[in-house]
Amino acid sequence: MDFVRTPIQAPPPLPVLRPHRRLLLLFYLARPLNLALLAATALLALYLLHQTQPLLPIHELRAFYLITSALLIMAGGYWLNDLYDVEIDTINRPRRAAAVRLLTRRRLLTAVTIAWGAALLCTIPLRWQFKALHLLVIGALFWYNRWGKRLGLPGNLLVAGLTALLPWELMLLTGRTAYAVDWMIPLAAVFNFAREVVKDAEDQPGDLPHGVRSLPMRLSPRAWHLILRLGWLSLLAFLYLPALTKYLLWQTIPAAYLIAVTLGSALPLLWGLTDLSNYRLLSRLLKVAMAGGLFALVFL
């Protein structure tokens, strides 16, 4: 089977767009809500790291360059994904596919090149480790969009790992660590992995005709629904693991964290248990639960 994903040539008959309309379409395709969540995660991590040694400077300018680079890489990855998925999205997400065709393939490729080039420029004031790491991330995203997405699970694991990278980078940049920031990494990875798998289930109508072999399509319906239910319950249990670990290590019960994570994360996940076949709802609830879990870490 050929796993190579070639960019789909968009059909020509298109209206001429004014520059501000092109920028608005690029902004829409960049998933601004996801970018805002990544930025909020980074700022929260910086705040928690600063609280460990509040009298020492934290190099805000370098942190700004690092976060900006990560946001540009993420935006470019979304644009490249939309470019390769334009035919699949014609079935799964018609509005997104229409936006890609309006922008044209050439403009979208130019936007990806500019975003990733600017991301690498942002790493110039940083140590060589960050330059190499961000170059590696760009290469991994290119591989994912061209080949990895058709493979299903390996691509899901890659995306989950990349989304959890920024808190670790900020710890490396500042030379500090914090218990709550340590937990940001597995929280982001686990919830993003779950979201990628649920989105694969939602995208089956468009993925199947184009040879994408995601996890839900590799399993029988019965096995998939069993794994989905067990995985969803595991996410609920995972939310309380930071509090349990803290109690076992220091005999401290973080009551404020338990209240915040129950209201912000556990309740949305419990809502999802009532309708596990509504994949669009599950994807949105996972995003809400992840945001609630990150906010709850302030009280850990």
ZABAPA-403692 format. One line per 5 residues: number of its first residue (from 0); their letters; for each residue x, y, z of N, C-alpha, C. Coordinates in steps of 0.2 Angstrom, whole numbers, plus 5000, padded with zeros to 4 digits. Layout:
BEGIN
NUM> a> X Y Z X Y Z X Y Z ~ ...
END
This chain:
BEGIN
0> mdfvr> 5004 4994 5000 5000 5000 5000 5004 5006 5000 ~ 5002 5011 4996 5006 5017 4996 5004 5022 5001 ~ 5009 5024 5006 5007 5028 5011 5009 5035 5010 ~ 5011 5037 5004 5013 5044 5002 5007 5048 5001 ~ 5007 5054 5005 5002 5058 5004 5004 5064 5000
5> tpiqa> 5001 5065 4994 5004 5071 4990 4998 5076 4990 ~ 5001 5083 4990 4996 5088 4991 4991 5088 4985 ~ 4985 5089 4987 4979 5089 4982 4979 5096 4978 ~ 4979 5096 4971 4979 5102 4968 4972 5104 4968 ~ 4971 5110 4971 4964 5113 4971 4962 5115 4964
10> ppplp> 4955 5115 4963 4953 5117 4956 4953 5124 4956 ~ 4954 5127 4949 4955 5134 4948 4950 5139 4949 ~ 4943 5138 4947 4939 5143 4946 4937 5147 4953 ~ 4941 5152 4955 4941 5155 4962 4941 5162 4961 ~ 4937 5165 4966 4937 5173 4966 4943 5176 4968
15> vlrph> 4945 5182 4966 4951 5185 4969 4950 5188 4976 ~ 4954 5186 4980 4953 5188 4987 4957 5194 4989 ~ 4954 5199 4993 4958 5205 4995 4963 5202 5001 ~ 4969 5206 5002 4973 5204 5007 4970 5202 5014 ~ 4966 5207 5016 4963 5206 5023 4959 5200 5023
20> rrlll> 4956 5198 5018 4952 5192 5017 4956 5185 5018 ~ 4962 5186 5014 4967 5180 5015 4969 5179 5022 ~ 4971 5185 5025 4973 5185 5032 4968 5182 5037 ~ 4962 5184 5036 4956 5181 5040 4956 5173 5039 ~ 4956 5171 5033 4956 5164 5031 4962 5160 5034
25> lfyla> 4968 5163 5034 4973 5160 5037 4973 5160 5045 ~ 4970 5165 5047 4968 5165 5055 4963 5159 5056 ~ 4958 5159 5052 4953 5153 5054 4956 5146 5053 ~ 4961 5145 5048 4964 5139 5047 4969 5137 5052 ~ 4972 5142 5056 4977 5141 5061 4974 5139 5067
30> rplnl> 4968 5138 5068 4964 5135 5074 4966 5140 5080 ~ 4964 5146 5080 4965 5151 5085 4964 5149 5092 ~ 4959 5145 5093 4957 5142 5100 4963 5138 5102 ~ 4965 5133 5098 4971 5129 5100 4977 5133 5101 ~ 4978 5138 5097 4984 5142 5098 4984 5146 5105
35> allaa> 4978 5148 5106 4977 5152 5113 4978 5147 5119 ~ 4976 5141 5118 4977 5136 5123 4984 5134 5124 ~ 4988 5134 5119 4995 5133 5119 4998 5139 5123 ~ 4997 5145 5121 4999 5151 5124 4998 5151 5131 ~ 4992 5149 5133 4990 5150 5140 4993 5144 5144
40> talla> 4994 5139 5141 4998 5133 5144 5005 5136 5146 ~ 5009 5139 5141 5015 5142 5142 5016 5147 5147 ~ 5011 5152 5147 5011 5157 5152 5010 5154 5159 ~ 5005 5149 5159 5004 5146 5166 5010 5143 5169 ~ 5014 5139 5164 5020 5136 5166 5025 5141 5168
45> lyllh> 5026 5147 5165 5031 5152 5167 5029 5155 5174 ~ 5023 5156 5175 5020 5158 5181 5022 5154 5187 ~ 5021 5147 5186 5022 5142 5191 5030 5141 5192 ~ 5033 5142 5187 5041 5141 5187 5044 5147 5191 ~ 5041 5153 5190 5043 5159 5193 5042 5159 5201
50> qtqpl> 5036 5156 5202 5034 5155 5209 5039 5151 5213 ~ 5043 5147 5210 5047 5143 5214 5053 5147 5216 ~ 5055 5152 5213 5061 5157 5215 5059 5164 5212 ~ 5054 5167 5216 5051 5173 5214 5056 5179 5214 ~ 5062 5178 5217 5067 5184 5218 5072 5184 5212
55> lpihe> 5072 5178 5208 5077 5178 5203 5073 5179 5196 ~ 5077 5183 5191 5074 5184 5185 5073 5178 5181 ~ 5068 5178 5176 5066 5172 5172 5067 5173 5165 ~ 5071 5178 5163 5072 5179 5156 5066 5179 5151 ~ 5061 5184 5153 5055 5185 5149 5056 5185 5141
60> lrafy> 5061 5189 5139 5062 5190 5132 5063 5183 5128 ~ 5068 5179 5131 5069 5173 5128 5063 5168 5129 ~ 5059 5168 5134 5053 5164 5134 5048 5167 5129 ~ 5048 5173 5128 5044 5176 5122 5046 5173 5116 ~ 5052 5173 5114 5055 5170 5108 5053 5163 5107
65> litsa> 5054 5159 5113 5052 5152 5113 5045 5150 5111 ~ 5041 5154 5115 5033 5153 5114 5031 5155 5107 ~ 5034 5161 5105 5032 5163 5098 5034 5158 5093 ~ 5040 5155 5094 5042 5150 5089 5037 5144 5089 ~ 5035 5142 5095 5031 5136 5096 5024 5137 5092
70> llima> 5022 5143 5093 5015 5145 5091 5015 5145 5083 ~ 5021 5148 5080 5022 5148 5073 5022 5141 5070 ~ 5026 5137 5073 5027 5130 5071 5020 5127 5071 ~ 5016 5128 5076 5009 5125 5077 5005 5127 5071 ~ 5005 5134 5070 5000 5137 5065 5002 5134 5058
75> ggywl> 5009 5134 5057 5011 5131 5050 5009 5124 5049 ~ 5010 5120 5055 5007 5113 5055 5000 5112 5053 ~ 4996 5116 5056 4989 5116 5054 4988 5118 5047 ~ 4991 5123 5044 4990 5125 5037 4992 5119 5032 ~ 4998 5116 5034 5001 5111 5030 4996 5105 5030
80> ndlyd> 4993 5103 5036 4988 5098 5037 4982 5099 5032 ~ 4980 5105 5032 4974 5107 5028 4975 5107 5021 ~ 4981 5108 5019 4983 5108 5012 4983 5100 5009 ~ 4986 5096 5013 4986 5089 5012 4979 5086 5012 ~ 4975 5088 5017 4968 5085 5018 4962 5088 5014
85> veidt> 4964 5092 5009 4958 5096 5006 4953 5092 5004 ~ 4954 5086 5001 4949 5082 4998 4945 5078 5004 ~ 4949 5076 5008 4946 5073 5014 4941 5077 5018 ~ 4944 5084 5019 4940 5089 5022 4934 5091 5018 ~ 4933 5090 5012 4928 5091 5008 4922 5087 5010
90> inrpr> 4923 5081 5013 4918 5077 5016 4917 5078 5024 ~ 4923 5079 5027 4922 5079 5034 4921 5086 5037 ~ 4925 5091 5034 4924 5098 5036 4924 5103 5030 ~ 4918 5103 5027 4917 5107 5020 4919 5114 5021 ~ 4918 5118 5026 4920 5125 5027 4927 5125 5027
95> raaav> 4931 5121 5030 4938 5121 5030 4941 5120 5023 ~ 4938 5115 5020 4941 5114 5013 4939 5119 5008 ~ 4934 5123 5009 4932 5129 5005 4937 5134 5006 ~ 4939 5135 5012 4944 5140 5014 4951 5139 5011 ~ 4953 5133 5011 4959 5131 5008 4959 5132 5000
100> rlltr> 4953 5130 4997 4953 5132 4990 4953 5139 4988 ~ 4950 5143 4992 4950 5150 4991 4957 5153 4992 ~ 4960 5151 4996 4967 5153 4997 4972 5151 4992 ~ 4971 5145 4989 4975 5142 4984 4981 5138 4987 ~ 4983 5133 4984 4989 5129 4986 4995 5133 4987
105> rrllt> 4996 5137 4982 5003 5141 4982 5003 5146 4988 ~ 4997 5149 4989 4997 5154 4995 4998 5150 5002 ~ 4995 5145 5002 4995 5141 5008 5002 5138 5010 ~ 5006 5136 5004 5012 5134 5005 5017 5139 5007 ~ 5016 5145 5004 5020 5151 5006 5019 5153 5013
110> avtia> 5013 5153 5015 5011 5154 5022 5015 5149 5027 ~ 5015 5143 5025 5019 5138 5029 5026 5139 5029 ~ 5029 5141 5024 5036 5142 5023 5038 5149 5027 ~ 5034 5154 5027 5035 5160 5031 5034 5158 5038 ~ 5029 5155 5040 5028 5153 5048 5034 5149 5050
115> wgaal> 5036 5144 5047 5041 5140 5049 5048 5143 5049 ~ 5049 5147 5044 5055 5151 5044 5056 5156 5049 ~ 5050 5160 5051 5050 5165 5056 5051 5161 5063 ~ 5048 5155 5063 5049 5151 5070 5056 5149 5071 ~ 5060 5148 5066 5067 5146 5066 5071 5153 5068
120> lctip> 5069 5158 5065 5072 5165 5067 5071 5166 5074 ~ 5066 5165 5077 5064 5166 5084 5069 5162 5089 ~ 5072 5157 5086 5076 5153 5090 5084 5155 5090 ~ 5085 5160 5086 5092 5163 5086 5095 5165 5092 ~ 5091 5169 5097 5094 5171 5103 5094 5165 5108
125> lrwqf> 5092 5159 5106 5091 5154 5111 5097 5149 5110 ~ 5098 5145 5115 5103 5140 5115 5102 5135 5109 ~ 5108 5132 5107 5108 5127 5101 5103 5122 5101 ~ 5102 5120 5108 5097 5114 5109 5090 5116 5106 ~ 5088 5122 5107 5081 5124 5105 5081 5125 5098
130> kalhl> 5086 5127 5095 5086 5127 5087 5085 5120 5084 ~ 5089 5116 5087 5089 5109 5084 5082 5106 5086 ~ 5080 5107 5092 5073 5104 5093 5068 5106 5089 ~ 5067 5113 5088 5062 5116 5084 5063 5114 5076 ~ 5069 5113 5074 5070 5110 5067 5067 5103 5067
135> lviga> 5069 5099 5072 5066 5092 5072 5059 5092 5072 ~ 5056 5097 5076 5048 5097 5077 5045 5098 5070 ~ 5048 5103 5066 5046 5105 5059 5046 5099 5055 ~ 5052 5095 5055 5053 5089 5051 5048 5084 5053 ~ 5046 5083 5059 5042 5078 5062 5035 5080 5059
140> lfwyn> 5033 5086 5059 5026 5088 5057 5026 5087 5049 ~ 5031 5089 5046 5031 5087 5039 5030 5080 5037 ~ 5033 5076 5041 5033 5068 5040 5025 5066 5042 ~ 5023 5069 5047 5016 5067 5049 5011 5069 5044 ~ 5011 5075 5041 5006 5077 5036 5007 5073 5030
145> rwgkr> 5013 5072 5028 5014 5068 5021 5013 5061 5022 ~ 5015 5058 5027 5015 5050 5028 5012 5048 5034 ~ 5013 5051 5040 5011 5048 5046 5004 5048 5047 ~ 5000 5052 5045 4993 5052 5046 4989 5046 5044 ~ 4992 5044 5038 4989 5038 5035 4990 5031 5040
150> lglpg> 4995 5032 5044 4997 5026 5048 4993 5025 5054 ~ 4989 5031 5056 4985 5031 5062 4988 5032 5068 ~ 4989 5026 5072 4992 5027 5079 4999 5030 5080 ~ 5004 5028 5075 5010 5032 5076 5010 5039 5075 ~ 5005 5041 5071 5004 5049 5070 5001 5052 5076
155> nllva> 4996 5048 5079 4993 5051 5085 4998 5052 5090 ~ 5002 5047 5091 5007 5047 5097 5012 5053 5096 ~ 5014 5054 5089 5019 5059 5088 5015 5066 5089 ~ 5009 5067 5087 5006 5074 5089 5005 5075 5096 ~ 5003 5070 5100 5002 5070 5107 5009 5072 5110
160> gltal> 5015 5069 5108 5021 5071 5111 5023 5078 5109 ~ 5022 5080 5103 5024 5087 5101 5020 5092 5105 ~ 5014 5091 5107 5010 5096 5110 5012 5096 5118 ~ 5015 5091 5120 5017 5091 5127 5024 5094 5128 ~ 5027 5096 5123 5034 5098 5123 5036 5105 5126
165> lpwel> 5031 5110 5125 5033 5117 5127 5034 5117 5135 ~ 5030 5114 5139 5032 5115 5146 5039 5113 5148 ~ 5040 5107 5145 5047 5104 5146 5053 5109 5144 ~ 5051 5112 5138 5056 5117 5135 5057 5123 5140 ~ 5051 5125 5143 5052 5131 5147 5056 5129 5154
170> mlltg> 5055 5123 5156 5059 5121 5162 5066 5121 5160 ~ 5068 5119 5154 5075 5119 5151 5077 5126 5151 ~ 5073 5130 5148 5075 5137 5147 5077 5141 5154 ~ 5072 5140 5158 5073 5143 5165 5078 5140 5170 ~ 5079 5133 5169 5083 5130 5173 5079 5128 5180
175> rtaya> 5073 5128 5180 5069 5127 5186 5064 5122 5184 ~ 5061 5119 5190 5056 5114 5189 5051 5115 5194 ~ 5045 5113 5193 5039 5114 5198 5035 5108 5198 ~ 5032 5105 5203 5028 5099 5203 5022 5100 5198 ~ 5019 5106 5198 5013 5107 5194 5015 5107 5187
180> vdwmi> 5021 5110 5185 5023 5110 5178 5025 5103 5176 ~ 5028 5099 5180 5030 5092 5179 5023 5088 5176 ~ 5018 5090 5179 5012 5086 5177 5008 5089 5171 ~ 5010 5095 5169 5008 5098 5163 5009 5093 5157 ~ 5015 5090 5157 5018 5087 5151 5014 5080 5150
185> plaav> 5013 5076 5155 5008 5070 5154 5001 5072 5153 ~ 4999 5077 5156 4992 5080 5155 4990 5082 5148 ~ 4995 5086 5145 4994 5088 5138 4995 5082 5133 ~ 5000 5078 5135 5001 5072 5130 4995 5067 5130 ~ 4992 5066 5136 4987 5061 5137 4980 5063 5133
190> fnfar> 4979 5070 5135 4972 5073 5132 4973 5074 5125 ~ 4979 5076 5123 4979 5077 5115 4979 5070 5112 ~ 4982 5065 5114 4982 5059 5111 4974 5056 5111 ~ 4971 5057 5116 4964 5055 5116 4960 5059 5111 ~ 4961 5065 5111 4958 5070 5106 4959 5068 5099
195> evvkd> 4965 5066 5097 4967 5064 5091 4964 5058 5089 ~ 4963 5053 5093 4960 5047 5092 4952 5048 5091 ~ 4949 5052 5095 4942 5053 5094 4941 5057 5088 ~ 4945 5062 5086 4944 5065 5079 4945 5060 5074 ~ 4949 5055 5074 4950 5050 5069 4943 5046 5068
200> aedqp> 4940 5045 5074 4933 5042 5074 4928 5046 5070 ~ 4928 5053 5072 4924 5058 5069 4925 5058 5061 ~ 4931 5057 5059 4933 5059 5052 4933 5052 5048 ~ 4930 5047 5050 4930 5041 5046 4926 5041 5039 ~ 4921 5045 5039 4918 5046 5032 4922 5048 5027
205> gdlph> 4927 5053 5028 4931 5056 5023 4938 5052 5023 ~ 4940 5049 5029 4946 5045 5029 4946 5039 5025 ~ 4941 5035 5026 4940 5028 5023 4942 5028 5015 ~ 4938 5032 5011 4939 5032 5004 4946 5034 5002 ~ 4950 5038 5006 4957 5040 5005 4962 5036 5008
210> gvrsl> 4961 5030 5011 4966 5025 5013 4969 5027 5020 ~ 4966 5031 5024 4968 5033 5030 4966 5027 5035 ~ 4971 5024 5038 4970 5018 5042 4970 5020 5050 ~ 4966 5024 5052 4966 5026 5059 4964 5020 5064 ~ 4965 5021 5070 4964 5016 5075 4956 5014 5075
215> pmrls> 4952 5018 5075 4945 5016 5075 4943 5012 5069 ~ 4946 5013 5064 4945 5009 5058 4948 5002 5057 ~ 4953 5001 5062 4957 4995 5062 4954 4990 5066 ~ 4949 4992 5071 4946 4988 5076 4938 4987 5074 ~ 4936 4981 5076 4929 4980 5075 4925 4985 5079
220> prawh> 4919 4987 5077 4915 4992 5081 4914 4990 5089 ~ 4913 4984 5090 4913 4982 5097 4919 4983 5101 ~ 4925 4981 5098 4931 4982 5101 4933 4990 5102 ~ 4931 4994 5097 4932 5001 5097 4928 5004 5103 ~ 4922 5002 5103 4918 5006 5109 4920 5003 5116
225> lilrl> 4922 4997 5116 4925 4995 5123 4931 4999 5125 ~ 4936 5000 5120 4942 5003 5121 4940 5011 5122 ~ 4936 5014 5119 4934 5021 5120 4931 5022 5127 ~ 4927 5017 5129 4924 5018 5136 4929 5017 5141 ~ 4934 5012 5141 4939 5011 5145 4944 5017 5145
230> gwlsl> 4945 5019 5139 4950 5025 5139 4947 5031 5142 ~ 4941 5032 5141 4937 5038 5144 4937 5038 5152 ~ 4936 5032 5155 4936 5031 5162 4943 5032 5164 ~ 4948 5030 5160 4955 5030 5162 4957 5038 5163 ~ 4954 5042 5158 4956 5049 5158 4953 5052 5165
235> lafly> 4947 5050 5167 4944 5052 5173 4949 5051 5179 ~ 4951 5044 5179 4956 5042 5185 4962 5046 5184 ~ 4965 5048 5178 4971 5051 5178 4971 5058 5181 ~ 4965 5061 5180 4965 5068 5183 4967 5068 5190 ~ 4965 5063 5194 4967 5063 5201 4973 5060 5203
240> lpalt> 4977 5058 5198 4984 5055 5200 4989 5060 5202 ~ 4989 5066 5200 4993 5071 5203 4992 5072 5211 ~ 4986 5073 5213 4984 5073 5220 4986 5067 5224 ~ 4985 5061 5221 4986 5055 5224 4994 5055 5225 ~ 4998 5056 5220 5005 5056 5220 5008 5061 5226
245> kyllw> 5005 5067 5226 5007 5072 5231 5006 5070 5238 ~ 5000 5066 5239 4998 5064 5245 5003 5058 5247 ~ 5005 5054 5243 5010 5048 5244 5017 5051 5246 ~ 5019 5056 5242 5025 5059 5243 5026 5063 5249 ~ 5021 5068 5250 5022 5073 5256 5016 5073 5261
250> qtipa> 5011 5068 5260 5006 5067 5265 5002 5074 5265 ~ 5001 5077 5259 4997 5083 5258 4991 5082 5254 ~ 4985 5084 5256 4979 5084 5251 4978 5090 5248 ~ 4979 5091 5242 4978 5097 5238 4970 5098 5237 ~ 4967 5101 5242 4959 5101 5242 4957 5106 5236
255> aylia> 4960 5111 5235 4958 5116 5230 4959 5113 5223 ~ 4965 5109 5222 4966 5106 5216 4960 5101 5215 ~ 4958 5097 5220 4953 5092 5219 4946 5095 5217 ~ 4945 5101 5220 4938 5105 5218 4939 5107 5211 ~ 4944 5111 5209 4945 5114 5203 4945 5108 5197
260> vtlgs> 4949 5103 5198 4949 5098 5193 4942 5094 5192 ~ 4939 5093 5198 4932 5090 5197 4927 5094 5193 ~ 4927 5101 5195 4922 5105 5191 4925 5107 5184 ~ 4931 5108 5183 4934 5110 5176 4935 5104 5172 ~ 4936 5098 5174 4938 5093 5170 4934 5086 5171
265> alpll> 4933 5084 5177 4929 5078 5178 4922 5079 5175 ~ 4919 5084 5177 4912 5085 5175 4911 5085 5167 ~ 4915 5088 5163 4914 5088 5156 4915 5080 5154 ~ 4920 5077 5157 4921 5070 5155 4915 5065 5157 ~ 4912 5067 5162 4906 5063 5164 4901 5064 5159
270> wgltd> 4900 5070 5157 4895 5072 5152 4896 5068 5146 ~ 4903 5067 5144 4904 5063 5138 4902 5056 5139 ~ 4902 5053 5145 4900 5046 5146 4893 5045 5144 ~ 4889 5050 5144 4882 5049 5142 4881 5048 5135 ~ 4886 5050 5130 4885 5049 5123 4891 5048 5120
275> lsnyr> 4894 5042 5121 4901 5041 5118 4901 5040 5110 ~ 4895 5040 5107 4895 5039 5100 4895 5046 5096 ~ 4894 5052 5100 4894 5058 5097 4901 5061 5097 ~ 4905 5059 5092 4912 5061 5092 4914 5068 5092 ~ 4910 5072 5089 4911 5079 5089 4910 5082 5096
280> llsrl> 4905 5080 5099 4904 5082 5106 4910 5080 5111 ~ 4912 5074 5110 4918 5071 5114 4924 5075 5113 ~ 4926 5077 5106 4932 5081 5105 4931 5088 5108 ~ 4926 5091 5108 4925 5098 5112 4926 5097 5119 ~ 4923 5092 5122 4923 5090 5129 4930 5089 5131
285> lkvam> 4934 5086 5127 4941 5084 5129 4945 5091 5129 ~ 4943 5095 5125 4947 5102 5125 4945 5106 5131 ~ 4939 5106 5133 4937 5109 5139 4940 5106 5145 ~ 4940 5099 5145 4943 5096 5151 4950 5097 5151 ~ 4954 5097 5146 4961 5099 5146 4962 5106 5149
290> agglf> 4958 5110 5146 4959 5117 5149 4958 5118 5156 ~ 4952 5114 5158 4951 5114 5165 4956 5111 5170 ~ 4959 5105 5167 4965 5102 5170 4971 5106 5171 ~ 4972 5110 5166 4978 5115 5166 4977 5120 5171 ~ 4971 5123 5171 4970 5128 5176 4970 5125 5183
295> alvfl> 4968 5119 5184 4968 5116 5191 4975 5116 5194 ~ 4980 5115 5189 4986 5114 5191 4989 5120 5195 ~ 4986 5126 5195 4988 5131 5199 4987 5130 5206 ~ 4983 5126 5208 4981 5124 5215 4984 5118 5217 ~ 4989 5115 5213 4991 5108 5215 4997 5110 5220
END
